Amino acid sequence: MTTSIASPAAAPTAAVSGPAAVIDTGRVAGLIHQLLVELGEDPAREGLAGTSDRVAAWWKAFLSPDGAATATCFTESQLSDQLVVVSGMSVWSLCEHHMLPMNLQVTAGYVPDSEVVGLSKFGRIAQHFAGRLQVQERFTRQVAEYLNGLIGHENIAVAVRGVHLCMSMRGVRMEEARTTTVHSGGRFGTDPVLSQQFLTVTTGLWGAP
């Protein structure tokens, strides 16, 4: 979902990329087989036959996401100082502390300056930085910094709302718990009206837990 509302202008920054993973699926499958044995299971039994290979293939696919994609920007001279908010991006990542999944709802806002970014790139950027062992705070910063380099200025805001299974299914086991992180750069950090517009749109789109 994309929302546009009016607001201010610009300032510069650089792009950030992420690590590439090379996965030996045969070795990973062997380790999963060994884990099943150590957990008291029989990897050859009906139901588990082939599980080690399937899990290894999943790890390879998850840790080898498509690149964050080459920038596709379109010249647009009549922007009317708009705030552009791109939301509805849902990605899965893995908490690096417990290796349990976390679902991250991502909203990004920026103020275009003579050109706009192709909308699909926002989702690809989010997927790129989610496909690794992560923490939500770092993920939020990485998405924002990549967008800085892509757009060419710091008028970027990124908000992320996460559901962490490491909190929902272990520890305190609070299924309704949500974690929200916000990165505000450039005018989003200095202009309270612009910042409030972004947060109002974002929280309105997220709604209740």
HELIX and SHEET records of a PDB file:
HELIX    1   1 THR A   25  GLU A   38  1                                  14    
HELIX    2   2 THR A   51  PHE A   62  1                                  12    
HELIX    3   3 SER A  120  ALA A  130  1                                  11    
HELIX    4   4 GLN A  136  ILE A  151  1                                  16    
HELIX    5   5 LEU A  165  SER A  168  1                                   4    
HELIX    6   6 ARG A  187  THR A  190  1                                   4    
HELIX    7   7 PRO A  192  TRP A  206  1                                  15    
SHEET    1   A 5 THR A   2  ALA A   6  0                                        
SHEET    2   A 5 GLN A  82  CYS A  95 -1                                        
SHEET    3   A 5 PRO A 101  TYR A 110 -1                                        
SHEET    4   A 5 ILE A 156  HIS A 164 -1                                        
SHEET    5   A 5 THR A 179  SER A 184 -1                                        
SHEET    1   B 3 THR A   2  ALA A   6  0                                        
SHEET    2   B 3 GLN A  82  CYS A  95 -1                                        
SHEET    3   B 3 LEU A 133  GLN A 134  1                                        
SHEET    1   C 2 CYS A  73  THR A  75  0                                        
SHEET    2   C 2 GLU A 115  VAL A 117 -1                                        
END                                                                             
